[in-house]
Amino acid sequence: MAMNRIKAVLAEKQLTSKWLAQKLGKAENMVCRWCSNRAQASIGSFLEIADTLDVDVRELLSPSQL
């Protein structure tokens, strides 16, 4: 299963999955499943999440190589 970094990016920005769910208009339990990698968001949702968090979508998909 592919892994995402949604939870890590939220932590870096000091935001919560509840906040993200409200911003996206999604169920909180769905966003929690994305954050824990028990489910993966659709490509469209990843783009929306990236836009909401003001990050490049690639930051949500793999660790940064800084």
All heavy atoms as TSV, in Angstrom:
chain	resi	resn	atom	element	x	y	z
A	1	MET	N	N	0.835	-1.179	0.000
A	1	MET	CA	C	0.000	0.000	0.000
A	1	MET	C	C	0.884	1.249	0.000
A	1	MET	O	O	1.888	1.315	0.692
A	1	MET	CB	C	-0.905	0.002	1.233
A	1	MET	CG	C	-1.730	1.271	1.368
A	1	MET	SD	S	-2.641	1.347	2.904
A	1	MET	CE	C	-4.235	0.933	2.307
A	2	ALA	N	N	0.509	2.225	-0.779
A	2	ALA	CA	C	1.239	3.488	-0.819
A	2	ALA	C	C	1.057	4.234	0.500
A	2	ALA	O	O	0.050	4.085	1.172
A	2	ALA	CB	C	0.719	4.331	-1.973
A	3	MET	N	N	2.063	5.005	0.829
A	3	MET	CA	C	2.011	5.787	2.060
A	3	MET	C	C	1.923	7.271	1.698
A	3	MET	O	O	2.451	7.698	0.682
A	3	MET	CB	C	3.267	5.546	2.896
A	3	MET	CG	C	3.477	4.098	3.277
A	3	MET	SD	S	2.248	3.466	4.402
A	3	MET	CE	C	2.810	4.193	5.922
A	4	ASN	N	N	1.239	8.015	2.552
A	4	ASN	CA	C	1.204	9.454	2.353
A	4	ASN	C	C	1.760	10.150	3.594
A	4	ASN	O	O	1.985	9.521	4.622
A	4	ASN	CB	C	-0.217	9.935	2.028
A	4	ASN	CG	C	-1.148	9.839	3.218
A	4	ASN	OD1	O	-0.916	10.447	4.262
A	4	ASN	ND2	N	-2.221	9.083	3.074
A	5	ARG	N	N	1.989	11.438	3.465
A	5	ARG	CA	C	2.568	12.230	4.549
A	5	ARG	C	C	1.596	13.282	5.064
A	5	ARG	O	O	2.002	14.294	5.622
A	5	ARG	CB	C	3.833	12.931	4.050
A	5	ARG	CG	C	4.948	11.983	3.670
A	5	ARG	CD	C	6.248	12.734	3.395
A	5	ARG	NE	N	6.739	13.377	4.617
A	5	ARG	CZ	C	6.768	14.711	4.817
A	5	ARG	NH1	N	6.361	15.543	3.894
A	5	ARG	NH2	N	7.223	15.196	5.945
A	6	ILE	N	N	0.303	13.072	4.889
A	6	ILE	CA	C	-0.675	14.079	5.308
A	6	ILE	C	C	-0.520	14.378	6.803
A	6	ILE	O	O	-0.456	15.547	7.198
A	6	ILE	CB	C	-2.110	13.627	4.986
A	6	ILE	CG1	C	-2.289	13.483	3.473
A	6	ILE	CG2	C	-3.121	14.621	5.552
A	6	ILE	CD1	C	-3.593	12.834	3.052
A	7	LYS	N	N	-0.431	13.355	7.617
A	7	LYS	CA	C	-0.307	13.544	9.067
A	7	LYS	C	C	0.952	14.337	9.404
A	7	LYS	O	O	0.919	15.248	10.235
A	7	LYS	CB	C	-0.291	12.191	9.771
A	7	LYS	CG	C	-0.251	12.291	11.274
A	7	LYS	CD	C	-0.331	10.910	11.898
A	7	LYS	CE	C	-0.344	10.975	13.412
A	7	LYS	NZ	N	-0.506	9.637	13.992
A	8	ALA	N	N	2.071	14.023	8.755
A	8	ALA	CA	C	3.330	14.716	9.018
A	8	ALA	C	C	3.249	16.185	8.617
A	8	ALA	O	O	3.719	17.062	9.350
A	8	ALA	CB	C	4.471	14.029	8.283
A	9	VAL	N	N	2.641	16.465	7.478
A	9	VAL	CA	C	2.527	17.855	7.020
A	9	VAL	C	C	1.603	18.634	7.953
A	9	VAL	O	O	1.887	19.791	8.301
A	9	VAL	CB	C	2.051	17.928	5.556
A	9	VAL	CG1	C	1.782	19.361	5.130
A	9	VAL	CG2	C	3.091	17.297	4.632
A	10	LEU	N	N	0.512	18.017	8.389
A	10	LEU	CA	C	-0.364	18.681	9.357
A	10	LEU	C	C	0.406	19.017	10.628
A	10	LEU	O	O	0.286	20.120	11.162
A	10	LEU	CB	C	-1.571	17.796	9.701
A	10	LEU	CG	C	-2.675	17.709	8.651
A	10	LEU	CD1	C	-3.672	16.625	9.026
A	10	LEU	CD2	C	-3.377	19.047	8.487
A	11	ALA	N	N	1.208	18.085	11.118
A	11	ALA	CA	C	1.992	18.310	12.338
A	11	ALA	C	C	3.003	19.443	12.130
A	11	ALA	O	O	3.163	20.303	13.010
A	11	ALA	CB	C	2.702	17.028	12.758
A	12	GLU	N	N	3.665	19.450	10.971
A	12	GLU	CA	C	4.632	20.508	10.674
A	12	GLU	C	C	3.979	21.881	10.689
A	12	GLU	O	O	4.593	22.870	11.084
A	12	GLU	CB	C	5.272	20.269	9.298
A	12	GLU	CG	C	6.216	19.088	9.250
A	12	GLU	CD	C	6.571	18.661	7.831
A	12	GLU	OE1	O	6.223	19.385	6.866
A	12	GLU	OE2	O	7.186	17.594	7.685
A	13	LYS	N	N	2.725	21.940	10.255
A	13	LYS	CA	C	1.997	23.204	10.185
A	13	LYS	C	C	1.161	23.455	11.434
A	13	LYS	O	O	0.423	24.429	11.496
A	13	LYS	CB	C	1.121	23.234	8.929
A	13	LYS	CG	C	1.953	23.237	7.661
A	13	LYS	CD	C	1.094	23.437	6.451
A	13	LYS	CE	C	1.943	23.677	5.233
A	13	LYS	NZ	N	2.386	25.053	5.111
A	14	GLN	N	N	1.275	22.564	12.414
A	14	GLN	CA	C	0.542	22.654	13.677
A	14	GLN	C	C	-0.970	22.749	13.447
A	14	GLN	O	O	-1.663	23.579	14.024
A	14	GLN	CB	C	1.052	23.825	14.525
A	14	GLN	CG	C	2.508	23.679	14.890
A	14	GLN	CD	C	3.035	24.823	15.712
A	14	GLN	OE1	O	2.594	25.958	15.579
A	14	GLN	NE2	N	3.978	24.518	16.595
A	15	LEU	N	N	-1.452	21.865	12.576
A	15	LEU	CA	C	-2.874	21.776	12.264
A	15	LEU	C	C	-3.363	20.381	12.605
A	15	LEU	O	O	-2.567	19.465	12.780
A	15	LEU	CB	C	-3.098	22.068	10.772
A	15	LEU	CG	C	-2.670	23.468	10.313
A	15	LEU	CD1	C	-2.690	23.551	8.796
A	15	LEU	CD2	C	-3.553	24.537	10.927
A	16	THR	N	N	-4.669	20.210	12.665
A	16	THR	CA	C	-5.251	18.916	13.016
A	16	THR	C	C	-6.033	18.327	11.852
A	16	THR	O	O	-6.434	19.040	10.929
A	16	THR	CB	C	-6.206	19.057	14.220
A	16	THR	OG1	O	-7.332	19.874	13.814
A	16	THR	CG2	C	-5.508	19.669	15.424
A	17	SER	N	N	-6.267	17.037	11.936
A	17	SER	CA	C	-7.082	16.382	10.920
A	17	SER	C	C	-8.520	16.904	10.972
A	17	SER	O	O	-9.192	16.986	9.952
A	17	SER	CB	C	-7.042	14.862	11.087
A	17	SER	OG	O	-7.495	14.492	12.360
A	18	LYS	N	N	-8.973	17.285	12.155
A	18	LYS	CA	C	-10.321	17.858	12.294
A	18	LYS	C	C	-10.411	19.171	11.516
A	18	LYS	O	O	-11.388	19.418	10.803
A	18	LYS	CB	C	-10.645	18.084	13.767
A	18	LYS	CG	C	-12.023	18.639	14.007
A	18	LYS	CD	C	-12.312	18.765	15.492
A	18	LYS	CE	C	-13.724	19.271	15.718
A	18	LYS	NZ	N	-14.067	19.319	17.137
A	19	TRP	N	N	-9.384	20.011	11.635
A	19	TRP	CA	C	-9.342	21.271	10.900
A	19	TRP	C	C	-9.378	21.003	9.399
A	19	TRP	O	O	-10.126	21.645	8.657
A	19	TRP	CB	C	-8.070	22.043	11.271
A	19	TRP	CG	C	-7.866	23.288	10.477
A	19	TRP	CD1	C	-8.349	24.533	10.750
A	19	TRP	CD2	C	-7.137	23.423	9.243
A	19	TRP	NE1	N	-7.962	25.425	9.778
A	19	TRP	CE2	C	-7.208	24.765	8.838
A	19	TRP	CE3	C	-6.416	22.528	8.459
A	19	TRP	CZ2	C	-6.601	25.235	7.680
A	19	TRP	CZ3	C	-5.818	22.995	7.304
A	19	TRP	CH2	C	-5.908	24.334	6.915
A	20	LEU	N	N	-8.556	20.043	8.952
A	20	LEU	CA	C	-8.498	19.717	7.529
A	20	LEU	C	C	-9.847	19.204	7.029
A	20	LEU	O	O	-10.307	19.603	5.963
A	20	LEU	CB	C	-7.399	18.690	7.258
A	20	LEU	CG	C	-7.184	18.305	5.804
A	20	LEU	CD1	C	-6.817	19.523	4.953
A	20	LEU	CD2	C	-6.115	17.225	5.688
A	21	ALA	N	N	-10.485	18.347	7.812
A	21	ALA	CA	C	-11.794	17.811	7.427
A	21	ALA	C	C	-12.806	18.946	7.246
A	21	ALA	O	O	-13.569	18.960	6.276
A	21	ALA	CB	C	-12.284	16.816	8.477
A	22	GLN	N	N	-12.789	19.903	8.154
A	22	GLN	CA	C	-13.713	21.037	8.055
A	22	GLN	C	C	-13.421	21.871	6.820
A	22	GLN	O	O	-14.339	22.272	6.105
A	22	GLN	CB	C	-13.625	21.899	9.312
A	22	GLN	CG	C	-14.211	21.231	10.524
A	22	GLN	CD	C	-13.976	22.010	11.815
A	22	GLN	OE1	O	-13.107	22.888	11.880
A	22	GLN	NE2	N	-14.745	21.682	12.838
A	23	LYS	N	N	-12.144	22.117	6.541
A	23	LYS	CA	C	-11.764	22.913	5.366
A	23	LYS	C	C	-12.151	22.232	4.059
A	23	LYS	O	O	-12.532	22.888	3.101
A	23	LYS	CB	C	-10.257	23.199	5.365
A	23	LYS	CG	C	-9.822	24.186	6.401
A	23	LYS	CD	C	-10.324	25.568	6.040
A	23	LYS	CE	C	-9.767	26.610	6.976
A	23	LYS	NZ	N	-10.274	27.947	6.668
A	24	LEU	N	N	-12.034	20.901	4.046
A	24	LEU	CA	C	-12.339	20.143	2.826
A	24	LEU	C	C	-13.809	19.791	2.699
A	24	LEU	O	O	-14.244	19.344	1.641
A	24	LEU	CB	C	-11.511	18.849	2.799
A	24	LEU	CG	C	-9.998	19.000	2.753
A	24	LEU	CD1	C	-9.338	17.631	2.845
A	24	LEU	CD2	C	-9.551	19.733	1.500
A	25	GLY	N	N	-14.558	19.928	3.790
A	25	GLY	CA	C	-15.961	19.521	3.782
A	25	GLY	C	C	-16.100	18.006	3.737
A	25	GLY	O	O	-17.035	17.471	3.155
A	26	LYS	N	N	-15.144	17.323	4.350
A	26	LYS	CA	C	-15.133	15.849	4.375
A	26	LYS	C	C	-15.425	15.373	5.788
A	26	LYS	O	O	-15.238	16.100	6.757
A	26	LYS	CB	C	-13.763	15.304	3.951
A	26	LYS	CG	C	-13.280	15.757	2.603
A	26	LYS	CD	C	-13.980	15.038	1.497
A	26	LYS	CE	C	-13.367	15.425	0.148
A	26	LYS	NZ	N	-14.138	14.946	-0.961
A	27	ALA	N	N	-15.824	14.121	5.913
A	27	ALA	CA	C	-16.048	13.521	7.221
A	27	ALA	C	C	-14.721	13.409	7.959
A	27	ALA	O	O	-13.698	13.031	7.376
A	27	ALA	CB	C	-16.680	12.145	7.071
A	28	GLU	N	N	-14.745	13.731	9.240
A	28	GLU	CA	C	-13.519	13.693	10.033
A	28	GLU	C	C	-12.909	12.291	10.068
A	28	GLU	O	O	-11.699	12.141	9.996
A	28	GLU	CB	C	-13.806	14.176	11.456
A	28	GLU	CG	C	-12.568	14.368	12.284
A	28	GLU	CD	C	-12.855	14.942	13.656
A	28	GLU	OE1	O	-13.945	15.490	13.874
A	28	GLU	OE2	O	-11.973	14.824	14.517
A	29	ASN	N	N	-13.772	11.265	10.140
A	29	ASN	CA	C	-13.226	9.898	10.192
A	29	ASN	C	C	-12.531	9.518	8.890
A	29	ASN	O	O	-11.565	8.764	8.897
A	29	ASN	CB	C	-14.295	8.877	10.586
A	29	ASN	CG	C	-15.391	8.733	9.554
A	29	ASN	OD1	O	-15.603	9.617	8.728
A	29	ASN	ND2	N	-16.103	7.631	9.608
A	30	MET	N	N	-12.969	10.064	7.756
A	30	MET	CA	C	-12.300	9.784	6.484
A	30	MET	C	C	-10.913	10.413	6.463
A	30	MET	O	O	-9.924	9.778	6.077
A	30	MET	CB	C	-13.130	10.302	5.300
A	30	MET	CG	C	-12.453	10.080	3.949
A	30	MET	SD	S	-12.020	8.361	3.581
A	30	MET	CE	C	-13.618	7.684	3.282
A	31	VAL	N	N	-10.818	11.661	6.897
A	31	VAL	CA	C	-9.524	12.342	6.927
A	31	VAL	C	C	-8.592	11.632	7.907
A	31	VAL	O	O	-7.401	11.463	7.625
A	31	VAL	CB	C	-9.696	13.838	7.265
A	31	VAL	CG1	C	-8.345	14.522	7.433
A	31	VAL	CG2	C	-10.500	14.541	6.165
A	32	CYS	N	N	-9.120	11.169	9.028
A	32	CYS	CA	C	-8.297	10.415	9.984
A	32	CYS	C	C	-7.762	9.135	9.353
A	32	CYS	O	O	-6.614	8.756	9.592
A	32	CYS	CB	C	-9.093	10.087	11.245
A	32	CYS	SG	S	-9.351	11.515	12.310
A	33	ARG	N	N	-8.578	8.484	8.537
A	33	ARG	CA	C	-8.124	7.272	7.839
A	33	ARG	C	C	-7.013	7.605	6.854
A	33	ARG	O	O	-6.063	6.839	6.692
A	33	ARG	CB	C	-9.296	6.584	7.133
A	33	ARG	CG	C	-10.242	5.919	8.106
A	33	ARG	CD	C	-11.490	5.403	7.414
A	33	ARG	NE	N	-11.178	4.763	6.155
A	33	ARG	CZ	C	-11.421	3.500	5.866
A	33	ARG	NH1	N	-12.010	2.729	6.738
A	33	ARG	NH2	N	-11.118	3.005	4.694
A	34	TRP	N	N	-7.124	8.752	6.171
A	34	TRP	CA	C	-6.057	9.176	5.269
A	34	TRP	C	C	-4.778	9.437	6.050
A	34	TRP	O	O	-3.692	9.034	5.638
A	34	TRP	CB	C	-6.437	10.451	4.518
A	34	TRP	CG	C	-7.574	10.341	3.560
A	34	TRP	CD1	C	-8.099	9.193	3.021
A	34	TRP	CD2	C	-8.330	11.411	3.022
A	34	TRP	NE1	N	-9.138	9.495	2.183
A	34	TRP	CE2	C	-9.314	10.850	2.164
A	34	TRP	CE3	C	-8.305	12.783	3.178
A	34	TRP	CZ2	C	-10.225	11.633	1.466
A	34	TRP	CZ3	C	-9.221	13.562	2.489
A	34	TRP	CH2	C	-10.160	12.987	1.641
A	35	CYS	N	N	-4.916	10.136	7.198
A	35	CYS	CA	C	-3.744	10.505	8.001
A	35	CYS	C	C	-3.024	9.286	8.564
A	35	CYS	O	O	-1.803	9.296	8.721
A	35	CYS	CB	C	-4.159	11.433	9.138
A	35	CYS	SG	S	-4.616	13.083	8.584
A	36	SER	N	N	-3.780	8.244	8.866
A	36	SER	CA	C	-3.175	7.032	9.435
A	36	SER	C	C	-2.806	6.013	8.359
A	36	SER	O	O	-2.362	4.915	8.675
A	36	SER	CB	C	-4.128	6.403	10.445
A	36	SER	OG	O	-5.305	5.965	9.796
A	37	ASN	N	N	-3.010	6.370	7.092
A	37	ASN	CA	C	-2.705	5.491	5.954
A	37	ASN	C	C	-3.537	4.211	5.948
A	37	ASN	O	O	-3.131	3.219	5.356
A	37	ASN	CB	C	-1.206	5.175	5.887
A	37	ASN	CG	C	-0.436	6.320	5.280
A	37	ASN	OD1	O	-0.573	6.615	4.101
A	37	ASN	ND2	N	0.345	6.998	6.099
A	38	ARG	N	N	-4.693	4.243	6.576
A	38	ARG	CA	C	-5.615	3.098	6.481
A	38	ARG	C	C	-6.428	3.177	5.205
A	38	ARG	O	O	-7.019	2.187	4.781
A	38	ARG	CB	C	-6.537	3.050	7.700
A	38	ARG	CG	C	-5.799	2.666	8.981
A	38	ARG	CD	C	-6.726	2.602	10.138
A	38	ARG	NE	N	-7.270	3.955	10.311
A	38	ARG	CZ	C	-8.063	4.343	11.278
A	38	ARG	NH1	N	-8.461	3.490	12.182
A	38	ARG	NH2	N	-8.487	5.579	11.367
A	39	ALA	N	N	-6.454	4.359	4.598
A	39	ALA	CA	C	-7.119	4.576	3.312
A	39	ALA	C	C	-6.329	5.666	2.597
A	39	ALA	O	O	-5.611	6.443	3.235
A	39	ALA	CB	C	-8.559	5.020	3.514
A	40	GLN	N	N	-6.436	5.710	1.282
A	40	GLN	CA	C	-5.749	6.739	0.510
A	40	GLN	C	C	-6.776	7.640	-0.163
A	40	GLN	O	O	-7.804	7.176	-0.653
A	40	GLN	CB	C	-4.829	6.118	-0.537
A	40	GLN	CG	C	-3.634	5.391	0.051
A	40	GLN	CD	C	-2.745	6.278	0.900
A	40	GLN	OE1	O	-2.540	7.445	0.602
A	40	GLN	NE2	N	-2.219	5.718	1.977
A	41	ALA	N	N	-6.472	8.906	-0.161
A	41	ALA	CA	C	-7.320	9.889	-0.825
A	41	ALA	C	C	-7.208	9.715	-2.338
A	41	ALA	O	O	-6.215	9.184	-2.839
A	41	ALA	CB	C	-6.870	11.291	-0.426
A	42	SER	N	N	-8.219	10.183	-3.039
A	42	SER	CA	C	-8.160	10.178	-4.502
A	42	SER	C	C	-7.154	11.226	-4.957
A	42	SER	O	O	-6.736	12.097	-4.181
A	42	SER	CB	C	-9.542	10.510	-5.076
A	42	SER	OG	O	-9.868	11.869	-4.764
A	43	ILE	N	N	-6.776	11.156	-6.204
A	43	ILE	CA	C	-5.838	12.142	-6.747
A	43	ILE	C	C	-6.419	13.543	-6.605
A	43	ILE	O	O	-5.723	14.475	-6.205
A	43	ILE	CB	C	-5.489	11.820	-8.213
A	43	ILE	CG1	C	-4.684	10.530	-8.275
A	43	ILE	CG2	C	-4.723	12.976	-8.859
A	43	ILE	CD1	C	-4.433	10.010	-9.668
A	44	GLY	N	N	-7.691	13.680	-6.905
A	44	GLY	CA	C	-8.345	14.983	-6.760
A	44	GLY	C	C	-8.308	15.483	-5.327
A	44	GLY	O	O	-8.069	16.669	-5.080
A	45	SER	N	N	-8.518	14.580	-4.385
A	45	SER	CA	C	-8.465	14.966	-2.973
A	45	SER	C	C	-7.056	15.357	-2.561
A	45	SER	O	O	-6.869	16.310	-1.805
A	45	SER	CB	C	-8.986	13.834	-2.082
A	45	SER	OG	O	-10.372	13.641	-2.276
A	46	PHE	N	N	-6.047	14.621	-3.055
A	46	PHE	CA	C	-4.661	14.993	-2.756
A	46	PHE	C	C	-4.367	16.407	-3.254
A	46	PHE	O	O	-3.711	17.192	-2.564
A	46	PHE	CB	C	-3.655	14.017	-3.385
A	46	PHE	CG	C	-3.290	12.867	-2.509
A	46	PHE	CD1	C	-3.622	11.578	-2.874
A	46	PHE	CD2	C	-2.613	13.059	-1.312
A	46	PHE	CE1	C	-3.281	10.500	-2.067
A	46	PHE	CE2	C	-2.265	11.999	-0.500
A	46	PHE	CZ	C	-2.606	10.705	-0.878
A	47	LEU	N	N	-4.839	16.741	-4.437
A	47	LEU	CA	C	-4.627	18.084	-4.972
A	47	LEU	C	C	-5.324	19.128	-4.107
A	47	LEU	O	O	-4.768	20.199	-3.828
A	47	LEU	CB	C	-5.116	18.162	-6.421
A	47	LEU	CG	C	-4.317	17.333	-7.422
A	47	LEU	CD1	C	-5.019	17.307	-8.773
A	47	LEU	CD2	C	-2.903	17.848	-7.554
A	48	GLU	N	N	-6.534	18.820	-3.656
A	48	GLU	CA	C	-7.287	19.733	-2.796
A	48	GLU	C	C	-6.603	19.900	-1.434
A	48	GLU	O	O	-6.515	21.001	-0.892
A	48	GLU	CB	C	-8.712	19.205	-2.618
A	48	GLU	CG	C	-9.656	20.171	-1.955
A	48	GLU	CD	C	-11.085	19.653	-1.896
A	48	GLU	OE1	O	-11.374	18.538	-2.365
A	48	GLU	OE2	O	-11.912	20.386	-1.335
A	49	ILE	N	N	-6.093	18.802	-0.894
A	49	ILE	CA	C	-5.373	18.846	0.382
A	49	ILE	C	C	-4.122	19.705	0.241
A	49	ILE	O	O	-3.836	20.567	1.083
A	49	ILE	CB	C	-5.010	17.421	0.861
A	49	ILE	CG1	C	-6.273	16.645	1.218
A	49	ILE	CG2	C	-4.054	17.466	2.039
A	49	ILE	CD1	C	-6.068	15.140	1.336
A	50	ALA	N	N	-3.363	19.480	-0.820
A	50	ALA	CA	C	-2.143	20.252	-1.061
A	50	ALA	C	C	-2.458	21.742	-1.164
A	50	ALA	O	O	-1.754	22.576	-0.583
A	50	ALA	CB	C	-1.442	19.759	-2.321
A	51	ASP	N	N	-3.519	22.076	-1.872
A	51	ASP	CA	C	-3.916	23.472	-2.020
A	51	ASP	C	C	-4.309	24.059	-0.663
A	51	ASP	O	O	-3.896	25.163	-0.314
A	51	ASP	CB	C	-5.074	23.582	-3.019
A	51	ASP	CG	C	-5.438	25.014	-3.315
A	51	ASP	OD1	O	-4.532	25.794	-3.678
A	51	ASP	OD2	O	-6.625	25.373	-3.179
A	52	THR	N	N	-5.074	23.320	0.109
A	52	THR	CA	C	-5.524	23.778	1.427
A	52	THR	C	C	-4.345	23.988	2.369
A	52	THR	O	O	-4.316	24.952	3.140
A	52	THR	CB	C	-6.517	22.766	2.035
A	52	THR	OG1	O	-7.642	22.633	1.148
A	52	THR	CG2	C	-7.009	23.211	3.403
A	53	LEU	N	N	-3.356	23.089	2.298
A	53	LEU	CA	C	-2.194	23.180	3.181
A	53	LEU	C	C	-1.084	24.059	2.602
A	53	LEU	O	O	-0.057	24.255	3.246
A	53	LEU	CB	C	-1.646	21.776	3.465
A	53	LEU	CG	C	-2.578	20.860	4.252
A	53	LEU	CD1	C	-1.957	19.474	4.386
A	53	LEU	CD2	C	-2.883	21.448	5.631
A	54	ASP	N	N	-1.287	24.562	1.384
A	54	ASP	CA	C	-0.314	25.415	0.708
A	54	ASP	C	C	1.045	24.719	0.578
A	54	ASP	O	O	2.089	25.267	0.946
A	54	ASP	CB	C	-0.171	26.756	1.429
A	54	ASP	CG	C	0.551	27.794	0.579
A	54	ASP	OD1	O	0.442	27.725	-0.664
A	54	ASP	OD2	O	1.235	28.663	1.157
A	55	VAL	N	N	0.996	23.483	0.067
A	55	VAL	CA	C	2.215	22.718	-0.194
A	55	VAL	C	C	2.118	22.115	-1.591
A	55	VAL	O	O	1.039	21.995	-2.154
A	55	VAL	CB	C	2.438	21.579	0.840
A	55	VAL	CG1	C	2.636	22.132	2.227
A	55	VAL	CG2	C	1.308	20.564	0.811
A	56	ASP	N	N	3.255	21.711	-2.120
A	56	ASP	CA	C	3.290	20.985	-3.381
A	56	ASP	C	C	2.738	19.584	-3.105
A	56	ASP	O	O	3.065	18.981	-2.080
A	56	ASP	CB	C	4.736	20.902	-3.880
A	56	ASP	CG	C	4.822	20.313	-5.275
A	56	ASP	OD1	O	4.481	19.117	-5.429
A	56	ASP	OD2	O	5.232	21.029	-6.188
A	57	VAL	N	N	1.924	19.068	-3.984
A	57	VAL	CA	C	1.303	17.761	-3.780
A	57	VAL	C	C	2.351	16.675	-3.543
A	57	VAL	O	O	2.108	15.718	-2.812
A	57	VAL	CB	C	0.341	17.402	-4.931
A	57	VAL	CG1	C	1.107	17.075	-6.207
A	57	VAL	CG2	C	-0.591	16.272	-4.538
A	58	ARG	N	N	3.536	16.830	-4.105
A	58	ARG	CA	C	4.594	15.832	-3.909
A	58	ARG	C	C	5.021	15.718	-2.453
A	58	ARG	O	O	5.473	14.656	-2.022
A	58	ARG	CB	C	5.796	16.148	-4.795
A	58	ARG	CG	C	5.479	15.942	-6.277
A	58	ARG	CD	C	6.593	16.402	-7.148
A	58	ARG	NE	N	6.635	17.878	-7.086
A	58	ARG	CZ	C	7.421	18.623	-7.847
A	58	ARG	NH1	N	8.236	18.069	-8.707
A	58	ARG	NH2	N	7.394	19.931	-7.742
A	59	GLU	N	N	4.859	16.795	-1.679
A	59	GLU	CA	C	5.184	16.748	-0.254
A	59	GLU	C	C	4.257	15.808	0.514
A	59	GLU	O	O	4.593	15.330	1.586
A	59	GLU	CB	C	5.124	18.140	0.378
A	59	GLU	CG	C	6.278	19.016	0.002
A	59	GLU	CD	C	6.284	20.297	0.803
A	59	GLU	OE1	O	6.199	20.222	2.038
A	59	GLU	OE2	O	6.356	21.370	0.174
A	60	LEU	N	N	3.081	15.573	-0.040
A	60	LEU	CA	C	2.115	14.685	0.603
A	60	LEU	C	C	2.362	13.226	0.263
A	60	LEU	O	O	1.829	12.328	0.906
A	60	LEU	CB	C	0.692	15.054	0.187
A	60	LEU	CG	C	0.226	16.465	0.539
A	60	LEU	CD1	C	-1.154	16.705	-0.036
A	60	LEU	CD2	C	0.230	16.679	2.038
A	61	LEU	N	N	3.163	12.970	-0.750
A	61	LEU	CA	C	3.338	11.617	-1.258
A	61	LEU	C	C	4.646	10.957	-0.885
A	61	LEU	O	O	4.740	9.753	-0.851
A	61	LEU	CB	C	3.186	11.628	-2.782
A	61	LEU	CG	C	1.849	12.153	-3.287
A	61	LEU	CD1	C	1.874	12.292	-4.799
A	61	LEU	CD2	C	0.711	11.253	-2.855
A	62	SER	N	N	5.672	11.738	-0.624
A	62	SER	CA	C	6.961	11.165	-0.292
A	62	SER	C	C	7.745	12.131	0.586
A	62	SER	O	O	7.506	13.338	0.521
A	62	SER	CB	C	7.763	10.833	-1.541
A	62	SER	OG	O	8.023	12.012	-2.269
A	63	PRO	N	N	8.685	11.646	1.372
A	63	PRO	CA	C	9.470	12.538	2.223
A	63	PRO	C	C	10.285	13.533	1.407
A	63	PRO	O	O	10.751	13.223	0.320
A	63	PRO	CB	C	10.418	11.589	2.970
A	63	PRO	CG	C	9.853	10.234	2.785
A	63	PRO	CD	C	9.041	10.253	1.530
A	64	SER	N	N	10.446	14.710	1.956
A	64	SER	CA	C	11.265	15.749	1.315
A	64	SER	C	C	12.729	15.330	1.391
A	64	SER	O	O	13.157	14.721	2.356
A	64	SER	CB	C	11.087	17.094	2.002
A	64	SER	OG	O	9.767	17.518	1.896
A	65	GLN	N	N	13.481	15.673	0.376
A	65	GLN	CA	C	14.905	15.372	0.338
A	65	GLN	C	C	15.699	16.658	0.483
A	65	GLN	O	O	16.463	17.037	-0.382
A	65	GLN	CB	C	15.264	14.662	-0.987
A	65	GLN	CG	C	14.558	13.357	-1.196
A	65	GLN	CD	C	14.957	12.322	-0.167
A	65	GLN	OE1	O	16.108	12.230	0.234
A	65	GLN	NE2	N	13.993	11.533	0.284
A	66	LEU	N	N	15.493	17.363	1.582
A	66	LEU	CA	C	16.160	18.656	1.787
A	66	LEU	C	C	17.534	18.485	2.362
A	66	LEU	O	O	17.834	17.752	3.185
A	66	LEU	CB	C	15.313	19.550	2.698
A	66	LEU	CG	C	13.939	19.904	2.147
A	66	LEU	CD1	C	13.176	20.722	3.167
A	66	LEU	CD2	C	14.052	20.679	0.856
